[in-house]
Structures are given as C-alpha cells and as structure tokens.
Amino acid sequence: MPMVEIARFHGPVEADLARARLDAAGIEALLLDHNLSSAFGGAMMPSRLMVLDEDEDEARALLADVHG
C-alpha cells in the first residue's frame, strides 16, 4: 500500500509524539530518516512522518487538533 508524507519535524521528540498520537488513534505511521535526524538534532535532515494514503485525511486532522 502506498504511503504519503504528512509532516516533517526537525525535533525528534516532536516527531515521536506525533507518531504516538496517530498510533493511539489506530493509524499506522512510521518515521523515515528519524535516526539520522535524531543523531544530528534535526539540523541536517528532518524526520518525515508517513501514513497509508487511505489514512491521510484522518491523520492530518488529528495532528491539526494538536498543532493547529
């Protein structure tokens, strides 16, 4: 199933919290480039939060409630 990027984070803690919020809502999500981002404090490459394309709208709405 195709995945789409819904957010980028330069802070590893913020990225982990966003992924955990989606997970708690039953939305499968993963962070790409997260280890590299964490190693360099997000300065070189942000963490990319990915979800299944079918979950994109719901995931964006959940994150908008927190960040929006």
Secondary structure, DSSP 8 states (H G I E B T S, - for coil): --EEEEEEESSHHHHHHHHHHHHHTT--EEEESHHHHHHTTTSSS-EEEEEEGGGHHHHHHHHHHHH-
